[in-house]
Amino acid sequence: MRWIFRLIGLVVVIAAVFVGALFFLPGERVAAIAADQITKATGRKVTLSGETRISLYPVLGVATGTVEVANADWSDAGPMLQADSLKIGVKPAALFGGDIRITGLEAVDPVIRLERAADGRVNWELGVQGVAPSGQATDSAAPATSERLALTLDRALVTGARLIYTDHAAGTVEELRDLDLDLRWPEYDGTADFEASFSQGGGPVSVTGRLDQVGRFIDGAVTAVAATVEAASGRVAFDGRAGAQPQVQGRLDLDLADTGAFLGALGVAGATLPEGLGQSLTGGADVTL
């Protein structure tokens, strides 16, 4: 889940650049400046095409055309992020410096490509001390730690996304389709509530939950988390603590009328179990990983 907040960090840079020039330049000029500044800040080439519209009332913000963020230089999979359009609303106080409060963020039909190289590098390391744009740690003796994001996010909406995760070491590719996300994160060190739905195998999957102390989670700490996954003929709920390492400890409850159908919805094909040996499951357990 940590990669989500890395991408949101990229949105902070986009918002800061756009807001800084909001009153002074036409939309097309703002887009050109924004693309250049975001490229410098992230080390990834950013391309903004199409019309850029600026609104001052009732919401201060911008709406772009197509957005592309280049992948790490070791990847040949195409852009790490591309979307048909991006809308960002901010509080007017952002014009005068300080933290940026994003009141609304909407990405339409994005394609997100996450990759782990055979040597362990990942392509979503953006805005991290001690980590180069490629995702490779620098020669600095200091460990890589996340930059604090001067950000709060009232609401983020992602519709119609594709999420593709490639693990070059394992030789696997996983894809989530029709991914919708509704994320509310009003305080940086507070709680993020989320609702998501996607398709991976046999039918839709929905996920709801919350993550406490998001800022500490981004910095690598273990924090409280609760999540419920619902799919065909089943429901799984977790309530406990988790970290990005990953580390997990808490209560796991299962109510699966058809275990095979549930696993099939999650992309696990051919999981047909005999009656009496897990064809249906109801129960719970304390887990530690």
N, C-alpha and C positions, 0 to 999 in steps of 0.2 A: 504493500500500500504506500510505502514511502515514495515511490516514483510519482504518485499523484501530486504530492506536495512539491516535488522538484519541478514539475511542469507548471504548477501554480506560481512558483517562484519566477518562472519565465514571464508569466502574465504580469507580475509586479513591474518588471523592467519595461514591458510594453506600455503599461498604464502610465508609468512615470514619464516616459518620453513623450507620449501623446499629450498628457495633461500639461507638461511643461511648455508646449508650443500651441496650446489650444486656441488662445485668443488672437494669435499673431499671424498665422499662416493659413493658406488654403489647404483643404484636405489632402490633395495630391502631394503637396510639398511636405506636409506633416508625415505622410506615409513614407516618402523617400528618406527623410531624416530619421524616422523611427527605425526603418529597416537597417540603416547604417549604424545607429547607436546600439540597437539590440545585438547586432552582429559583433560589435566591439565588446559588449558586456558579457556575452555568452561564449564567444569563440566559434559560434555556428552561424553560417550564412542564413539570413532571414530574407524572404521575398514576400512583399505585399503587392498584390496586383488587383486591378479593378478599382472601383470608386471607393474613396474613403469619405464617409459622412461624419460631420461633427455636430453634436447637439448640445445646446446650452440650457434648454428648458423643455420639459420639466425635469429631465435628468441630464446631468453633465456627463458626457461620454462620447465614444466614437464607435463607428461600425465600419469594418473593413470588408474588402472583397476576399479573394482567395489568399490564404496564408500558408507559407511553407517554412519550416525550420529544418535546416540540413542535418543529416545524420553525422555520427562520429566519422572521422576520416578513414577508419579501418573497415567501415561497413560499405557494402555495395547494394543495400536493400532499398535504396530510395530515401526520401525525406523521413526524418524521425517523426515529424508532425506535419500534417497538412489538413486544412479545413476549407470548406466552401466559403465560410464567413465567420467573423469573430466580432462580438459586440461586448463592449466594456463600459460600465457605468461607475462613476466615482463620486465621492463626496467633494463638494467645492473646496473644503479646507485643504485638500491635497494640493491645490494651487500654491499654497503658502508654505509648503515644506512639511516635514514631519512624516508620520506614518501614513500610508495610503490605505484608505478604506474603500474597498471595491463593493459597491452596492449590488451590482449584477454582472454576471459573466455568462455569455452564451456562445457555445461553439456548435456549428451546424455541420453535420456529416463529416466529422474528422476521421482521419486514419492515423493511428498511433502505432509506431513500430518500436518495440522494445527488444534489445538484443544483449546477449551476454556472449562475449568472445570466448574462444577456446582457452585463452590465458586468464580469464576471469574479469576482464574489463567489461564495463557496462556502458551503454550509450546514453543513459539518462542522467549522468552526473553533470549537472549544470549549476554554476554559482557555488562551487565547493572549494574551500581553501585547500591548497596542496594537491589539487587534481586538475590536470590539463583538460582542454576541450575534448580530447579523444577519450577521456575516461581513465587514462593512465596516471597513476600517482606520480607527482613530481619528485625531484631529488631532495626536496626539503625534508629535514628531520622531523618536522612537526607533523603529527597525524592529520589526516583529512577530516575536517569537521565542517558541518553545514553553516553557511552564513545565516544570521538571523534575518528573517524576512520581515520587513516593515509592512505588514499586511494584515488586514482582516477582510473576510469575504462573507458578505451577508448571504449571497446565494449564487451558486454556479449551476448552470444547466448544460448538459451535453446530450445531444440527440443524434441518433442514427450513426453511432461511431463503430468503427472496426478497430479492434485491438489485437495486434499480432505480436506474439512473443517467440523469439527464436533463441534457442540455447545451442550455440555452436559446439560446445563441449559434449553435450548429450546427443546432438544430432536431431533435436526435436523442434517442431514448430506447432504452436497452439494459437488458435484464433477465436476471439469472441466477436459475434456479429450482432447487429441491431442493439448496440450498447447505449442505454440511456442512463444518465446519472444526475441526481439532484443532491447537491452538497451544500450544507449550511455551516459556516465556520466564522461566527461573529467576533470571536476573540482569539488572538494568536495562541495564548497559553490556555485557552478554554477548551470546550468540547465541540467536536465536529459531528453533526448528524448527517447520515447519508441514506439514500434510497437508490437502488440500481436494478436494472433488468438487462438481460442479454440472452442470446441463443448460442449454444456451443454444440449441442448434440440433438437429442430427441425432445424438443420442446423448450419453452421459455423457462428462465430461471430468474427469481427475484431475490435481492439481498437488501436487508435493512439493518441499521445498526448505529452505533455511536463510538467515537474514540475520544477519550478524555486526555487532557493535557497535551494537545497536539504539538505544541512547541517542543516539549521535552521528548516526545516520540520522534520528531524530526531530528533532534540532536542525538538520538540513539538510545534513549531511556526506555524502560519498560513501563507502560501505562495501562490503565483500565480500558477494556474494550468489550463490547457486547454486539453480537451479530446473529441474524437469523437468515438461513438460506431455505427457500421454498421452491420446489420443482415438482415434476410429475410424481404424484402418489407419495410425497414425503416432505419432511421438514426436519432441519437440523439447527439447533441453537447452541451458541457458545456464550458464556459469561465469565470473564476472568481478566487476565492481564496478558499483554503481548508486547513484543519489541520487534525491531526491524532486522534482527540478526539472522534468523528469526528465533524468538523465545516465546513460548506459550505456556500458560498455566491457568487452569480454571475448570469450569463445569461444562461438559458436553452432553446435551440431551438429544435423543433421536426418536423420531416417530415416522417410520417408513412402512407404508402399507405394501409397497412393491420396491424392494431395494434395487433390483435390476433396472426398473424404469427411472428411478431417481438418479442412479449412476449414469445411465444413458443420457439423461438431460445434461449432465455435467461433462459429457464427451467421452465417458468410459464405455466403449462399445463391447457387446458380447458378454455383459455381466449377468448371466442367467444362473440363478442359484436354486438348488432343489428345496422343496418344502421341508421345513424343519431345520434347515441349515443356513438361515439368514435370508430366506425369501422375503420375510417381513421382519422388522426390528422395532422394538419399543424399549426404551430404557435410557440410562444415563451413566456417566462415569466422570471421575476427576482425572484430568489429563495434564501431563507435564512434558514438554519437549525442549 
